[in-house]
Amino acid sequence: MKALAITAAAVLVSGCSNNADDSDTAGQDTGAPAGKVCDGTMDPSASAALRRLAGSDRFDELTGTNEAGEPNTFSLTRAVKHLHDEYLKRSACRLYKSGDNSGQPLLEVRFSASSTHPSASATESSSDRISYPLGVYALAGSNGADLFFRCPTKATTGSASVGDTNYIKAEMSAIANNLHGDSVNKDRMVVLNSMARAVAKAAGCASTAALPAEVPAAKGS
């Protein structure tokens, strides 16, 4: 997993409406509930997984603008638009636990076009590397998770850093030791899969992505 740079000048404020989408967020007036962040890409299972990982019910997204001059808050439209652009111009969902002033994100997810994918292996799972039968390749490790799925896309500009490709890579940076719960690997993959399903639908490849609504058991388990 590549390290993701966070600008020191980033200002953290509430990224979404304060209208709760779950009963356990009622009465709280800071941040946004899990179902409202990341452009609403987290289904109920992913929202519950995010709450377990954070040990919290409310979240903030990074504000300001990125290197494309667009808002740092995640957008499905911008994620698909910038799939072929250089890394820091891609739309990313960078989440913080509401009220956490450490400047360290709980997790970050972004999507990119990819011409290849790693080779899946039924024996790849180990104590710190857990493989899942999702897309064409899915692996959770100590620093985050990767999920590749079939989705042909075309570079729309001459300045694109990646040409026409057959796959999309969903990449999560989320260090396992910083997270809560007894199912950190599965919960990270549930979050990533839900977001990837939303991107696949927006990109018009939901039928070929092989991303089920429910994350199966890990390979070798």
N, C-alpha and C positions, 0 to 999 in steps of 0.2 A: 504494500500500500504506500503510495507516495504521500509525503507530508504535505499538508495544506496550509499555506501562509495566511495568517490573519493580520490585517492591518491594525496598527496600534491606535489609529485615530477613529476606528469604528465606533459608532454611537449605538448603544442598545436601547431600543424602546419597543413597546408592544407592536407586534407585526400584524395583528388582526383584530377583529371585533372582540369585545368582551362577552358576547353572547355564548353561554355554555352549551355544549352539545352533549354533555353527559351529566347524569345526576350527581356524580361525585365532584363536579366542579362548581356546583351551585353555591352562591354566596361569596365566591372569590372574585376580586375586582381588578386583578393585575394579570397581564399576559393573555394568552389565548389558549383554549383547549386543544387537545391533540388533533381533533378532527377538523380544525380550522387552519392549522399551519400548513406550510408547504403546498399552498394553493389547493387545499382540500383533497390531497392525494392519498390520505390515510383512511382506509376503511375501518370499520369498528374493531376488527382483530388487530390491525396495525396501531390504532389509537391506544388500545389496551396494552400492546407490547411496548409502545413508547413510554407510557406511564410507568410500567414496571421497570424499564431500563433507567428512567430518570429518578424514580422514587418521588415523582412530582406530578401534579395535574395540569400545570400551566406553563406556557412556553413563549419565548420571544424569538423572532428572527432578526438577522442582521439587517440594519437599514443602510442608507447611503446608496452609492452607485458603484458598479463594477467597471472593468476596463473597457467594456463596450458602451459605457455611458448610460447603462440601464439600471433599474432598481436592483439592489441585492436581494430583496425578497423574491422567493422562488415563484416562477410562473411556468406552467406547462407550455404555453405558446412560445415563450422565450427559450425554454429548454430544447424544444424541437427545432426552433429557428437556428440555434447556435450549436447544434450537434457536431458540425464539421469545422467549427472555429477553434482557435487556440484555447488552451486550458482555462485561463482566467477570464475569458469572455463568455464562457458557458454559464447558464443560469444554475445557481447552486442553492440548495436549502441548507442553511447553516442555523442550527437550533441551539438555544440556550435555555436552561431552566430559568423561569421567571424569577427575578430577584437575585440571581447569581451575578455578582459583579467581578468575578475573577477574570473575565475576558476570554475564558476557554470554552469553546463550544462543546455541547454534549455530543453532537454528531454533525456531520456534513455529508450531503449527498449531491452528486452531479452526474450528468449523462453525457456520453460522447459517442460519435460514430466510430466503428471499428471494422477493419477489413478482415480481421482474424479473431480467434478466441482460443484460450488455453484448452488443452486436451483434458476432458473429464476422465476421472478414474474411479471405479467402484471401490478401490481400496485407499483412496486419497485421505479419508478422514483419519485423524489422529487425535491426541489429547488437546492440541491447540489449533487444529485445522479441520474444520467440519464441512464436508461437501453435501450439497443438496441436489435432488433431481429436478431442477428448475431451468427453463430456457435451454441453452446449450452448455452452460457452465455456471456453477454457483458455489462459492466457497466463503465461509466465515473464518477469520483468523484473529490473532491477538490485537491487530490494529484496526480491524474493520471488516468489510465484506465486499465481494465483487459478484456481479450477476451479469452474464452476457446472454442476450436473446436475439433471435433472428428477426431482423427488421431492415429490409433494403431501403436505403435513403440516398439521395443525390446531393452533392455539393452545389449550393445555389449561387455561389459567388466565385470569381476567379481568385480571390484572396484566401479562400478556405485552406486550412492547414491539413485537412484530410479530404481525399477525393470521394467518389461514389463508393458506398460500402454495403455490406449485407447484414451487419450486426450493430447492435447498440450495447454499450457497456454502461451498466449502472454501478457506480462506485461510492461506497460509504466509508468515511473515516470516522471511527468510533472505537476508542481504545477499551478493550474488554475490562481491564482492571479499574476503569473509572465508572463502570456501570453497575446497576443494581439487579437483583433477582437471581433466580436459580436456572434461568433459561436464556442467558445472554446471547448465545450463538443463534438459537432459534428466533428469539425476539428481534435481533438485528436483521435477520433474513426476512422475517414477516414484514417489517417496516420497508425494507428495500424492495421486496416483491410487490407490495401494494403500490408504491410509487412507480415502479417499473411498469406495472399493468396500466396505470394512468397514462404514462408516456407512450406506451405501445398503442393505446387507443387513440391518443392525440396524433400520433404519427401514422395512423392507418394500418397498423400491422398486428392488431390484437389477435387475429386468427392464426398467425404463424409464429407468434412469440413463445408459445408453450409455457405460459405463466398461469398456473391454476389459481383459483381464488384462495385456496387453502394450501399453505406450505406443507409438503409431505415430510415424513420422517427423514432424518439424515441418512446418507448412504452408509451402509455397514452397521447401522444401529440395530 
